[in-house]
Amino acid sequence: MYSAEAYDSNYLCQAREEEYQDYFESAKTGIMFLDAGLRVKNLNREVEAIFCIDRAQIIGKRADVAFHRFGDKFLKTFAISEYDDFYTTTVRLKLKDHFGYIHVDSLKLCDACGSLNGIIIIIQDISAVRATIKQIQTTKMLMSLGELAAGVAHHVRTPLTTISGYLQVMLGRMEDDRHVVRREVLEMLLDEVSYINNVVKELILFAKPPINKTPNVNINRLLEDALRLTFNELGGEKIEIDKQMSENLPDITVDANLMKQAMVNIMQNALEAMADKGSISIRTWLQSELNMVAIAINDTGAGVSPQILHRVFEPFYTTKLERMGLGLPTAHRIISEHSGFININTGEKGGTRVHIYLPIIDERLRSISVMHQQILNLQ
């Protein structure tokens, strides 16, 4: 009886081990085990395929010796700090006859007393994923360029057609190289040329703003100047202004003229959204966790429709027939060139809410842009 139970128990363990071994070998993710001395205990077929190695020549060796040809960054996955329980990274390696990308997760295995028993390493070849993402990015870039070209063609073709038409009429009426042109015709032609010139200037500003940063710029004073410029240009006598600007904010290093232009573009949008009356609130504060100065500009207009919210920073996209649609894209570009971030949403009580974050220290923060953008989206 005891022999039968022992046999059944042993058979059950063998069945489970075979089931585990089948999964281990057939997994599409590379799995490798190291012992406490960082020697390779086992690895599956996927690890062999990714690194083009033979496990018979690897098992029993120290991992840093067996994989030394793949570089120091990859070897860090075998040496988790005593204060960390896991390590994750993405590494570019030369695999076979090409370069590829692998994602590695290393996890400590400890006993009940907390002593290190070994390390399990999960390895994924993400080369195809990276290539797909790059292809998508390229496609989106080409689509954006196509839309940009279409926008330029639309805004330049109309005034050029007008100019061309009048010049042809004038040429047809010319006798003996003399022709009298009415003043209003010349003024209209000059207006059309001026419009084309403005399109070109806006495009240059959007494409590559000529940044000349200066230190010790007071953001509150800059916003006051932007408000004066905006109201001088657009009026807005019935618009109320609510200012809640924190005192003693640290100065920042920016191109004051360009940043002022970005703020004017945002404020102009706010004023135009409110038509004759409403209120605009401007608030500044120190976002100490991000080491940034934060600006909030809220209006009481109609707000931005959720259907078009994702397109507000696209060049030449506008719901206003008399506008070129480069105001917000240019503001976004200027703020991005200063390593800042901008987020636009519908306000809690309607209207539009714009949040802008600018770094206190003048340095490139692009490596953590995703984290910052997620923070902005939660505001």
PyMOL commands that set and color helices and strands:
alter all, ss='L'
color gray80, all
select helices_A, chain A and resi 2-26+45-51+55-57+63-66+68-70+72-78+127-172+183-207+219-234+256-274+309-311+327-337+366-378
alter helices_A, ss='H'
color red, helices_A
select strands_A, chain A and resi 30-35+40-43+86-95+98-110+116-125+214-217+239-245+252-254+278-287+292-299+341-346+352-359
alter strands_A, ss='S'
color yellow, strands_A
deselect
rebuild
show_as cartoon
